[in-house]
Amino acid sequence: MSKRCYYEVLSVERSANDEQLKKSFRRLAMKFHPDRNPDAEAQEKFKEAKEAYEILSDGQKRAAYDQHGHAAFEHGMGGGRGGGGFNGDVGDIFGDIFSDIFGGRGGGARARRGSDLRYLIELDLEEAVFGVDKQIEVPTLVECGTCKGNGSADGKTSTCSTCKGHGRVRMQNGIFSIQQACPHCAGSGKVITNPCKECQGEGRVHDERTLAVKIPAGVDNGDRIRLTGQGEAGPSGTVPGDLYVEVRVREHAIFQRDGDDLHCEIPLRFGQAALGADIRVPTLEGEAEIKVPAETQTGKVFRLRGKGVKSVRSGRHGDLICRAVVETPVRLTGEQRELLRQFEATFNDADAGKHSPRDSNWLDGVKRFWDRVTS
């Protein structure tokens, strides 16, 4: 069966540079490598992509291929059939490309690090808006105080017999040879012969750590604050993980937050809405005045520029958006009831549209509905 064009295999143009070749091969390797995709067809596609990359990433071989095609490697012209033939070590040949698949050359660095932690902190709206300093207690693994984190009772270690101190071992997987962290010493190259009794050689123990967290002004639900090195201690004194403090803001009695804007409702008495009034409304920094015009209806919105939340990212202030809600009076005195009866008597059906615009629109809608139903 004839071979496909190497450029077609990698889905690149003939003018592709080294970085474009590497990027394309990385994508195919992540998709078809046997450790990720055991399907036989995927393995063949991986072999094909690897062969194409080995030829095109070598300047001399690429020049020969561009001039003679596959024939350049069929009769000794290019150094052997297939230009590479899978005799080398995949990890050694492709280094950084396979670090995405196997977690780094040797695979030990990631294993030799403490775990990251997540801590959920609840804040009042005012604390989130203006910022606050908090003390939190985090249950975690901390460095063993007895052995100072090295896991050894006497401070001594010996060379790992499995990897001979290299920290890596070579694993054979069919035609592939892959390096990974030594399972015996976890990639350190050293083993502890006399483990610390306090931590059983781990170099860390369970404890509760008290930390000071500075919450910046303007944080919102879901925002995370990263405390570098405050996660779990790494095994045998290695690098600790990080702590991510995630913010959750409690519901507020007055304000609802939408990004950097705040929303609230302002109740209006019937007379205030009908005649107009100057209303004092709360803001995060005190009070502000809103001039309510006469004949204001429920749902009218008043926007106070810059009275919202200062963004933690841009520094821009949001707005305070107030929605008017006209309230029906309750617990009326006899005199108040009589005055309302007299007031109501001044209206008639002919004036409904004049004094009650929503009522007029509603009646018109009802009339059109009945006309459609009865026609």
For each residue, the residues with C-beta under 8 A, 3 or more apart:
1:
2:
3: 70
4: 8 9 48
5: 8 9
6: 9 10 51 52 55 56 65
7: 10 12 13 14 16 52 56
8: 4 5 11
9: 4 5 6 48 49 52
10: 6 7 16 21 24 25 28 49 52 53 56
11: 8 24
12: 7 16 20 21 24
13: 7 16
14: 7 66
15:
16: 7 10 12 13 20 21 24 56
17: 20 21
18: 21 22 57
19: 22 23
20: 12 16 17 23 24
21: 10 12 16 17 18 24 25 53 56 57
22: 18 19 25 26 53 57 97
23: 19 20 26 27
24: 10 11 12 16 20 21 27 28
25: 10 21 22 28 29 49 50 52 53 57 94 97
26: 22 23 29 30 97 100
27: 23 24 30 31
28: 10 24 25 31 32 45 46 49
29: 25 26 32 33 46 49 50 94 97 98 100 101
30: 26 27 33 36 100 101
31: 27 28 36 37 42
32: 28 29 36 37 42 43 45 46 49
33: 29 30 36 37 46 98 101
34: 37 38 42 43 46 173 174 176
35: 101 102 173 178
36: 30 31 32 33 101
37: 31 32 33 34 42 43 46
38: 34 42 43
39: 42 43
40: 43 44
41: 44 45
42: 31 32 34 37 38 39 45 46
43: 32 34 37 38 39 40 46 47
44: 40 41 47 48
45: 28 32 41 42 48 49
46: 28 29 32 33 34 37 42 43 49 50
47: 43 44 50 51 86
48: 4 9 44 45 51 52
49: 9 10 25 28 29 32 45 46 52 53
50: 25 29 46 47 53 54 84 86 90
51: 6 47 48 54 55 82 83 84
52: 6 7 9 10 25 48 49 55 56
53: 10 21 22 25 49 50 56 57 94
54: 50 51 57 58 61 83 84 93
55: 6 51 52 58 61 62 65 73 78 83 84
56: 6 7 10 16 21 52 53 61 62 65
57: 18 21 22 25 53 54 62
58: 54 55 61 62 83
59: 62 63
60: 63 64
61: 54 55 56 58 64 65 72 73 78 79 83
62: 55 56 57 58 59 65 66
63: 59 60 66 67
64: 60 61 67 68 72 73 77 78
65: 6 55 56 61 62 68 69 70 72 73 78 83
66: 14 62 63
67: 63 64 72
68: 64 65 71 72 77
69: 65 72
70: 3 65 73 74
71: 68 74 75 77
72: 61 64 65 67 68 69 77 78
73: 55 61 64 65 70 77 78 79 80 81 82 83
74: 70 71 77 81
75: 71
76: 79 80
77: 64 68 71 72 73 74
78: 55 61 64 65 72 73 83
79: 61 73 76 83
80: 73 76 83 84 85
81: 73 74 85
82: 51 73 85 86
83: 51 54 55 58 61 65 73 78 79 80
84: 50 51 54 55 80 87 88
85: 80 81 82
86: 47 50 82 175
87: 84
88: 84 92 93
89: 92 93 170 177 178 179
90: 50 93 94 98 176 177 178
91: 94 95 98 102 105 177 178 179
92: 88 89 95
93: 54 88 89 90
94: 25 29 53 90 91 97 98
95: 91 92 98 99 105
96: 99 105
97: 22 25 26 29 94 100
98: 29 33 90 91 94 95 101 102 105 178
99: 95 96 102 103 104 105
100: 26 29 30 97
101: 29 30 33 35 36 98
102: 35 91 98 99 105 107 178 180
103: 99 107 109 110
104: 99 107 108 109 110
105: 91 95 96 98 99 102 179
106: 109 167 168 179 180 181 187
107: 102 103 104 110 111 168 179 180 181 187
108: 104 111 112 167 168 180 181 182 186 187 188
109: 103 104 106 112 113 187
110: 103 104 107 113
111: 107 108 181 186 187
112: 108 109 181 186 187 188 234 235 238 239
113: 109 110 234 238 239 240 241
114: 141 204 231 232 233 234 235 238 239 240 241
115: 231 232 241
116: 231 232 241 242 243 244
117: 138 140 230 231 232 241 242 243 244
118: 243 244 246
119: 136 138 243 244 245 246
120: 246 248
121: 134 136 213 215 245 246 247 248
122: 248 249 250
123: 127 128 132 215 219 247 248 249 250
124: 127 128 249 250 252
125: 128 129 249 250 252 255 257
126: 129 130 284
127: 123 124 130 131 132 215
128: 123 124 125 215 218 219 220 247 249
129: 125 126 217 218 284 309 310
130: 126 127 217 284
131: 127 214 215 216 217 218 219
132: 123 127 215
133: 212 213 214 215
134: 121 212 213 215
135: 210 211 212 213
136: 119 121 210 211 213 245
137: 208 209 210 211
138: 117 119 208 209 210 211 230 243
139: 206 207 208 209
140: 117 206 207 208 209 231 232 233
141: 114 204 205 206 207 232 233
142: 204 205 206 207 209 233
143: 148 149 203 204 233 237
144: 147 148 149 151 196 198 199 202 203 204 205
145: 148 198 205
146: 196 197 198 199
147: 144 150 151 152 153 155 196 198 199 203
148: 143 144 145 237
149: 143 144 203 204 233 236 237
150: 147 155 157 192 196 203 236 237
151: 144 147 192 195 196 199 201 202 203 235 236 237
152: 147 155 156 157 192 193 194 195 196 201
153: 147 194 195 196 197
154: 194
155: 147 150 152
156: 152 193 194
157: 150 152 190 191 192 193
158: 190 191 193
159: 164 165 189 190 191
160: 163 164 165 167 182 184 185 188 189 190 191
161: 164 184 191
162: 169 182 183 184 185
163: 160 166 167 168 169 182 184 185 189
164: 159 160 161
165: 159 160 189 190
166: 163 169 182 189
167: 106 108 160 163 181 182 185 187 188 189
168: 106 107 108 163 179 180 181 182 187
169: 162 163 166 179 180 181 182 183
170: 89 177 178 179
171: 177 178 179 180
172: 176 177 178
173: 34 35 176 177 178
174: 34
175: 86
176: 34 90 172 173
177: 89 90 91 170 171 172 173
178: 35 89 90 91 98 102 170 171 172 173
179: 89 91 105 106 107 168 169 170 171
180: 102 106 107 108 168 169 171
181: 106 107 108 111 112 167 168 169 186 187
182: 108 160 162 163 166 167 168 169 185 186 187 189
183: 162 169 186
184: 160 161 162 163 191
185: 160 162 163 167 182 188 189 190 191
186: 108 111 112 181 182 183 235
187: 106 107 108 109 111 112 167 168 181 182
188: 108 112 160 167 185 236 238
189: 159 160 163 165 166 167 182 185
190: 157 158 159 160 165 185
191: 157 158 159 160 161 184 185
192: 150 151 152 157 195 201 236
193: 152 156 157 158
194: 152 153 154 156
195: 151 152 153 192 199 200 201
196: 144 146 147 150 151 152 153 199 200 201 203
197: 146 153 200
198: 144 145 146 147 205
199: 144 146 147 151 195 196 202 203 204 205
200: 195 196 197
201: 151 152 192 195 196 236
202: 144 151 199 205 235 236
203: 143 144 147 149 150 151 196 199 233 234 235 236 237 238
204: 114 141 142 143 144 149 199 232 233 234 235
205: 141 142 144 145 198 199 202
206: 139 140 141 142
207: 139 140 141 142
208: 137 138 139 140
209: 137 138 139 140 142 230
210: 135 136 137 138
211: 135 136 137 138 227 230 243
212: 133 134 135
213: 121 133 134 135 136 225 227 245
214: 131 133 225
215: 121 123 127 128 131 132 133 134 219 225 247
216: 131 219 225 312
217: 129 130 131 310 312
218: 128 129 131 260 309 310 311 312 313
219: 123 128 131 215 216 223 225 247 249 312
220: 128 223 247 249 257 259 309 312
221: 247 248 249
222: 246 247
223: 219 220 246 247 312
224: 244 245 246 247
225: 213 214 215 216 219 244 245 247
226: 242 243 244 245
227: 211 213 230 231 242 243 244 245
228: 242
229: 239 240 241 242
230: 117 138 209 211 227 240 242 243
231: 114 115 116 117 140 227 240 241 242 243
232: 114 115 116 117 140 141 204 240 241
233: 114 140 141 142 143 149 203 204 237 240
234: 112 113 114 203 204 237 238 239 240 241
235: 112 114 151 186 202 203 204 238
236: 149 150 151 188 192 201 202 203
237: 143 148 149 150 151 203 233 234
238: 112 113 114 188 203 234 235
239: 112 113 114 229 234
240: 113 114 229 230 231 232 233 234
241: 113 114 115 116 117 229 231 232 234
242: 116 117 226 227 228 229 230 231
243: 116 117 118 119 138 211 226 227 230 231
244: 116 117 118 119 224 225 226 227
245: 119 121 136 213 224 225 226 227
246: 118 119 120 121 222 223 224
247: 121 123 128 215 219 220 221 222 223 224 225
248: 120 121 122 123 221
249: 122 123 124 125 128 219 220 221 257
250: 122 123 124 125
251:
252: 124 125 255 256 257
253:
254: 264 282
255: 125 252 262 263 264 284
256: 252 262 263 264
257: 125 220 249 252 261 262 263 309
258: 261 262 263
259: 220 309 318
260: 218 308 309 310 311 316 317 318
261: 257 258 308 309 318 319 320 321
262: 255 256 257 258 284 307 308 309 318 319 320 321
263: 255 256 257 258 320 321 322 323
264: 254 255 256 281 282 320 321 322 323
265: 322 323 324 325
266: 279 281 290 302 322 323 324 325
267: 325 327
268: 272 273 277 279 292 296 324 325 326 327
269: 272 273 326 327 329
270: 273 274 326 327 328 329
271: 274 275 277
272: 268 269 275 276 277 279 292
273: 268 269 270 292 295 296 297 298 324 326
274: 270 271 294 295
275: 271 272 294
276: 272 291 292 293 294 295 296
277: 268 271 272 292
278: 289 290 291 292
279: 266 268 272 289 290 291 292
280: 287 288 289 290
281: 264 266 287 288 289 290 304 320 322
282: 254 264 286 287
283: 286 287 288 304 307 320
284: 126 129 130 255 262 307 308 309 320
285: 307
286: 282 283
287: 280 281 282 283
288: 280 281 283 304 307 320
289: 278 279 280 281
290: 266 278 279 280 281 302 304 322
291: 276 278 279
292: 268 272 273 276 277 278 279 296 302 324
293: 276 296
294: 274 275 276
295: 273 274 276
296: 268 273 276 292 293 300 324 326
297: 273 300 324 326 357 358
298: 273 324 325 326
299: 323 324
300: 296 297 323 324
301: 321 322 323 324
302: 266 290 292 321 322 323 324
303: 319 320 321 322
304: 281 283 288 290 307 319 320 321 322
305: 319
306: 317 318 319
307: 262 283 284 285 288 304 317 319 320
308: 260 261 262 284 317 318 319 320
309: 129 218 220 257 259 260 261 262 284 317 318
310: 129 217 218 260 315 316 317 318
311: 218 260 314 315 316 317 318
312: 216 217 218 219 220 223
313: 218
314: 311
315: 310 311
316: 260 310 311
317: 260 306 307 308 309 310 311
318: 259 260 261 262 306 308 309 310 311
319: 261 262 303 304 305 306 307 308
320: 261 262 263 264 281 283 284 288 303 304 307 308
321: 261 262 263 264 301 302 303 304
322: 263 264 265 266 281 290 301 302 303 304
323: 263 264 265 266 299 300 301 302
324: 265 266 268 273 292 296 297 298 299 300 301 302
325: 265 266 267 268 298
326: 268 269 270 273 296 297 298
327: 267 268 269 270
328: 270
329: 269 270 332 336
330:
331:
332: 329 336 337 340
333: 336 337
334: 337 338
335: 338 339
336: 329 332 333 339 340
337: 332 333 334 340 341
338: 334 335 341 342
339: 335 336 342 343
340: 332 336 337 343 344
341: 337 338 344 345
342: 338 339 345 346
343: 339 340 346
344: 340 341 347
345: 341 342
346: 342 343
347: 344 351 352 355
348: 351 352
349: 352
350:
351: 347 348 354 355
352: 347 348 349 355 356 359 360 363
353: 356 357 359 360
354: 351
355: 347 351 352
356: 352 353 359 360
357: 297 353 360 361
358: 297 361 362
359: 352 353 356 362 363
360: 352 353 356 357 363 364
361: 357 358 364 365
362: 358 359 365 366
363: 352 359 360 366 367
364: 360 361 367 368
365: 361 362 368 369
366: 362 363 369 370
367: 363 364 370 371
368: 364 365 371 372
369: 365 366 372 373
370: 366 367 373 374
371: 367 368 374 375
372: 368 369 375
373: 369 370
374: 370 371
375: 371 372
